[in-house]
């Protein structure tokens, strides 16, 4: 049973910390966009903020991997949440004594980009340390569920909270949300063996070890990059969906909200489906199967004009993309040594951020020149590439047969 892992005290504390933090992250991101739009009436400013978010995350990704492998990962996560608390409290104080300034919004969005990148790399490395190898598929599934529940709750409540309480109230709530997350992390008891190993070596040796790992494991490196394809596709989906709803479905913000919620529900369901599928077939076959379903859906949506069908498609896409992430992450956490996981994950995250930035801008241009359907075709093309490269990797290197990780 997937929830059997919740008996693990350390993982249980991390799970609750993660779901609370995801709620705070989603609530702040959504309300910040609305706040900036209200104050500036400029959609371009939202685009600039997205670029700042990505750039900040990319810059920190260049160095954070080394720190994650040399410093206690629990302390890094706590420090990461404390940075959110301090920055949010600072902006809250400034908004009480001064008027809105765009610099405040950019500071928050840059902090979000930095902290998201740090958390992505540190959390994967940390989970790898606190649970056993045969628990990874359940752990990844539960963390996908926690993320979707946190984001779903944020999406459902942030609009209401913003409308009736205001942006400052959300900032105040966010400071307490991350303080609660810190309490849960502090209750995790473990001794890091990874830190002891890496801190005995020089920084230069750590960098050399990370480079040697990629050089000697090129197929794992490629597979790690491919594992972020669903994440890139999801970011593009967020760009395409509003335009598709307005121009093709002839809908409004309500239909958009339901379609977005349906994707989150699909991601939640994937936490249960991925575990079941992974136990019934090899990881390689499961990943290819989910890719093929996603490709068919992204092609099929180009012929749809009905809101109800859009909801079903959005939910199914949430299932396929999240399931690929869960299974791929399970494979990677099983084959990548704990000692280099921070450096390895930070490289993959940095590449993912670059690709997201490039494709989001490219797809936006394509949509303006042609239609939102062209955006879905671009997403389908990316998934086709992910499927083809995955097939090639599975044939060249037995990465997925590390399985019976799932048994």
N, C-alpha and C positions, 0 to 999 in steps of 0.2 A: 504494500500500500504506500502511496506517495507520501501520506502524512505521517508515516512511521518515523520519518527523519525528524519530525518535530519533537520527538522524545529526547533528541540531542540538545542539551541545555544551551550550548554555545551557538548552534545553528538557530535554535528558536529565538534567542535574543537578537541574532543578526537579522532574521526574517522580519521580526516586528520593527526593528530599527529601519530596515530597508523600506518597508511598506509605508511607514510614517514619513520618511525622507522623500520618497517618490511623490507622496501626496503634496508635500511642501514645494518640491521642485515644480510639479505640474501647475499648482495653484499660482505660484509666483510668475512663472513664464507666461501663462495665459493672461493674468491680470495686468502684467507689465505691458504687454502688447496693446491691450485695450486702453490703458492709462496714457501711453504715449500717443496713441491714435486720437484720443480725446483732447489731449493738450496741444498737439501739433497739426492734427487733421492732415497728416502726411503718411501715405503708404510707403513712400520712399524711405522714410525714417525707420520703419519696421524692417525694410530690406537691409539698411545700413547696420541695424542692430544685429540682424542674423549674421551678417558678414563679420562683425566685431566678435560675436560669440564664437564663430568657427575659428577665426584667426587666433583669438586668445587661447582656445583649446589646443590648437595646433602647436603654438609656441611652447606651452607647458609640456606637451607630449614629448618634446625633444629631450627633456631632462628628467621627467618624473619617473620613468621606468627604472633608472639607476637608483633613485632614492627609495623606491618601493622595495627593491631587492636588498638594500643596505640598512634600512630603518624598519623597526617594528611596524608591520602593516596595520595593526590595530591603532597605533598612535597616529599614523598617517590619516586614517579615516576619521578619527576624532578631530584632528587638526583641520581637516577638510570641512567638517561640519561647523567647527568653531569659526572658520573664515566666513562661512555663510551667515552665521549668527551676528558676527561683528559688522560685516558689510551691510546687512539688512538693517541692523539697529542704527548704524551711522546714517544711512539714507533716510530712515524714519525721522531721526532727529533733525536732519537738514530740512526736510519737508515741513516740519513744524515751525521752523524759524525763518525759512526763506520760501520763495516761490519755486515752482517747477523749473528745473534747468535740464537741458538734454544731457549734460554731462553726468547727472545722477543716473539716468536710464542706462547710459553706456557703461557706467561703472558696474551697475547691477548685472547687465547682460554679459560683460567680460568676466565677472566673478562666476556667473553661471557656467560659462564656457570652460573656464579653468577647473572649477570644482567637478563638473560633469566628467571631464577627461580624467582627472585624478581618481574619481570614484570608480569609473569604468575599469581602469587598469588595476587599482588597488583592491577592489571588491572581488574580482575574479581570482586574483592571487591569494587573497585572504580566505575565501571560501575553500580554495584548494588545500589550505592548511588545516582547516577546522573540521572537515568531514573526510570520510574514507573514500577510496577510489570507487568502490562498488555503490556508493551513495550519490555519485555525481549526477546521474540522470535525474534522480528525484530532487536533488538540490537545485539544479538548473531549472527544472520545471516549477518548483515552488517559488523561486526567485522571479521567474517570468510571470507567475500568477500575482506575486506581490507587486511587481511593477505595474501590471495592467490594472489591478485593483486600486493602487495608489493614484495612477493617472486618471482612471475612470472617475474616482471620487472627486479628484481635483477639477476635471472637466465639468462635472455635474454641479459642483458647488461654487467654483470661482466666479462664474457669471453672476450668481445670486448675491454672493458676498460683496462683489465689487459694486453692484447696483445699489444695495441697501446699506452697506457699511463703509464702502470707500476703500481706496487703495492703501491708505495708511493703516487701516485696521488689518488688512491682509499682511502687510509687512510686520505688524506687531505679532500676529498669529504665527507667522513664519519663524520668528526668533524662538518662540516657545516650542514649535514643532521640532526644530533641529536640536534644541536642548534636550527634549525627550528622547530623540534618536541617540544622542550622545550617552544618555543614561543606560540605554539598552546595550550599546557597544561596550561601555565600561564594565558591564556585568559578564562579559565574555572572558573566561579564564583559559589562557593557553600560553605556552612558551614557544617562541619562534626559533626553530632550528635554522631556518633559512638565513635570518639576520646574522646569526653567529658565524655561519660559513662565509658569507659575502663580506662582512665587515672586517674579517681577518685579512682580506686581500685589498690591494690598492684600488683606487678608482680606475686607474688605467687598466689593471688586470680585469676588473669587472666589465669594462667596456669591450675589451678584447674577447672575453668569454662570450658576451652577447653576440658579437659579430661572428665569432667562430660557430656559435650554435646555428645561426641562420645559414652560414656557409656550408655547414655539414648536414643541414636538414632543409634543403631547399623546397622539398615537396610540402613539408609542414608549413613553411613560410607562405607558400602559394595558397595552401588550403586555408590558412588563417586569414589571408586577405579576402578569399572568396566567401568566408563565413560572414563577412560584413555586407555582402551584396543585399540581403534582405533589409538591413538597416538603412542602406542608401535608398533602396526602393521605397521604403516607408517614408523617408524624408521627402522624396519626390512626390509621393502620393498626397502628402499634406499641401504641396504646391498645386497639384492638378485638381484635387477634389473640389475646392470651392468654385473654380471656373466651370468644371463639368456640371455641377449641380445647377448653376445659374444658366449656362448656355445650352446644355443638352436636356437636362431634366426639367428646366424651367421652374426650378424650385427656389427656396429661400433659406434663411439661416437655420430654420427648424429642421428641414430635410438634411442640410449639411451636418447639423449637430447629431442627428440620429445615425447618419452614415458613419460619422467619426466614432460615435459610441459603439456601433456595430463592429467596427474594426477592433476596438478594445475588448469587446465581449469575445471575439474570435481569438484574440491573444490570450485571454483568460482560459478559454476552453482548451487551447493548445497545451497548457500545462498538464492537463490530464491525458489528452490524446497522444502527445509525444512519448510519454512513458509507456503507454500501452503498445503503440506501434513499434517502438524501439525494442520491446521485449519479444515481439513477434517476427521481426525481420532484422537483417543486418543494417547497421547504421548507414552504410553506403546506399542500399536500396531505398531506405526510408527517406533520405535526403533527396535523392533523384525523384522519387515519387512526389514529394511535396513541391519540388521545383516544377515538375510537369503540370501539376494541378494549377499552380500559380500562373504559369504561362498561358494555359487555356483560358483562365479567368480574365487575364489582362487583355487577351485578344477578344474574348467574348463581350467584354464591357463596352467595346467600341460600337457594338450593334444594339446596345440597350438604350431605352428612353424612359424607363419606368423606375420610380423611386423604390418600390418594394424589391425589385430585382437588384437595384444598387445596394440595398441593405444586406441582402443575402451574399452578394459578391464581396462587399466590404468585410463582412464577418468571415467568409471563407478565406479571403486574403490574409486576414489577421491570424487565422489558424495556420496557414501554410508558412508564412514568413516567420512567425514566432516558433513554430515547430522546427524549422531549419536551424534557427539560432540555438534552440535548446540542445538539439542533437549534435550540431557542430561544436558548440562550446563544451559539451561533454567529452567529445573526442579529443579536443585540444587540451583540456584540463587533464586528460588521462595520459597524453603523450609528451606534453611539455614539462620538463623538470621544474619543481617549485623554485629552485634556486635562480632561474632566469625568467620566470613567468612575468615579473613586472616589466623588465626590459622588452620582452617579446610582445606583450600586450600593448605597451605604449606605442611601439612601432606600428602595429596593426591599427590602432586607434588614430594615429596621425595620418596614415594613408587613407583611412575611411573618411576623415574630416575633409581632406583635400578633394576626394572624389565627390563627396556630398556637395561641397561648395561649387565645384565645376558643373556637375550635372544639374543641380537646382537652377543655376543661372541659365544653362543651356536649354533646359526644358521650359523655363519661363519664356525664353525667346521663341522657341518652337511653337508654344501655345499661342503667343501673340500673332505669329506669322501664319499659322494654320488653324489648329483647333485643339481643344483639350483631349480629343481622341488621340492625337499625335503624342501627347504626353504619356498616355497609357501604353502606346506602342513602344515608346522609349523604355518604359519600365519593363515591358515584356522582353525587349532586346537585352536588357541587363540580366534578367532572369535566365534567358537562353544562354548567355555567356557564362553565368554562374553554373548552370547545369552542365554545359560542355566541359568547362574546366574541371568541375568536380568529377565527371566521368573519367577524364584523362588522369587526374590525380589518383583515383581509386584503381586504375589499371596499372599505373606506374609504381605506385607505392601502397602497401597494404595498410594504410592509415586507419581505415574504418574497421578493419578486422581486429583492432586492438580491443575490440568488443569483447565482448562478453563482459564488458564493463557493465552491460545492462543486466546481466544474469544475477 
